[in-house]
């Protein structure tokens, strides 16, 4: 089968991270892109969900719920803890 070249532009840091991932799983970036292309052609769709939604934690509904919870905690009492790194004492 004849081969052809494709040029892809992407953020330099993203390329480094993607290359490292591919290396970790034992494939080249070329192989990863070929797998993606073959899957798209076979399934006639992008093989993963694409969404404009950001992290649901930061959704307006969840932020409002968190604010209500914080207000209830301040009103009724409770202990507020800062989120920080968990230390391993082993």
C-alpha positions as semicolon CSV with decimal commas, in nm:
position;residue;x (nm);y (nm);z (nm)
1;X;0,000;0,000;0,000
2;X;0,134;0,343;-0,092
3;X;0,230;0,570;0,195
4;X;0,182;0,946;0,223
5;X;0,292;1,218;0,467
6;X;0,072;1,442;0,678
7;X;0,190;1,756;0,857
8;X;0,012;1,842;1,183
9;X;0,058;2,160;1,382
10;X;0,006;2,148;1,757
11;X;0,126;2,311;2,075
12;X;0,486;2,212;2,149
13;X;0,410;2,105;2,507
14;X;0,112;1,896;2,392
15;X;0,337;1,724;2,136
16;X;0,592;1,640;2,406
17;X;0,322;1,500;2,635
18;X;0,161;1,301;2,353
19;X;0,497;1,164;2,241
20;X;0,575;1,060;2,600
21;X;0,238;0,886;2,629
22;X;0,287;0,702;2,301
23;X;0,632;0,595;2,413
24;X;0,492;0,471;2,746
25;X;0,238;0,248;2,567
26;X;0,495;0,125;2,314
27;X;0,391;0,302;1,997
28;X;0,496;0,596;1,786
29;X;0,284;0,905;1,734
30;X;0,243;0,794;1,371
31;X;0,095;0,462;1,487
32;X;-0,140;0,643;1,729
33;X;-0,266;0,876;1,455
34;X;-0,310;0,581;1,213
35;X;-0,512;0,393;1,477
36;X;-0,728;0,703;1,523
37;X;-0,780;0,745;1,146
38;X;-0,863;0,377;1,093
39;X;-1,114;0,384;1,379
40;X;-1,282;0,698;1,242
41;X;-1,313;0,543;0,896
42;X;-1,439;0,209;1,032
43;X;-1,694;0,359;1,273
44;X;-1,783;0,669;1,069
45;X;-1,752;0,881;1,382
46;X;-1,498;1,032;1,617
47;X;-1,426;0,741;1,857
48;X;-1,471;0,948;2,172
49;X;-1,709;1,212;2,301
50;X;-1,639;1,569;2,199
51;X;-1,809;1,828;2,414
52;X;-1,798;2,199;2,476
53;X;-1,885;2,132;2,838
54;X;-1,605;2,196;3,077
55;X;-1,545;2,012;3,402
56;X;-1,890;1,958;3,562
57;X;-1,743;2,052;3,899
58;X;-1,725;2,413;3,778
59;X;-2,075;2,418;3,628
60;X;-2,299;2,705;3,745
61;X;-2,538;2,456;3,910
62;X;-2,261;2,290;4,111
63;X;-2,102;2,622;4,212
64;X;-2,444;2,736;4,338
65;X;-2,485;2,410;4,533
66;X;-2,141;2,454;4,689
67;X;-2,224;2,811;4,790
68;X;-2,549;2,696;4,953
69;X;-2,364;2,418;5,137
70;X;-2,099;2,661;5,261
71;X;-2,363;2,908;5,377
72;X;-2,552;2,632;5,559
73;X;-2,231;2,517;5,723
74;X;-2,150;2,871;5,839
75;X;-2,504;2,918;5,972
76;X;-2,531;2,582;6,153
77;X;-2,169;2,543;6,250
78;X;-1,914;2,302;6,127
79;X;-1,547;2,279;6,055
80;X;-1,397;2,404;5,733
81;X;-1,086;2,218;5,622
82;X;-0,839;2,340;5,367
83;X;-0,768;2,092;5,091
84;X;-0,402;2,009;5,077
85;X;-0,160;1,736;4,996
86;X;-0,196;1,414;5,189
87;X;0,127;1,318;5,356
88;X;0,232;0,955;5,360
89;X;0,373;0,876;5,703
90;X;0,503;0,530;5,608
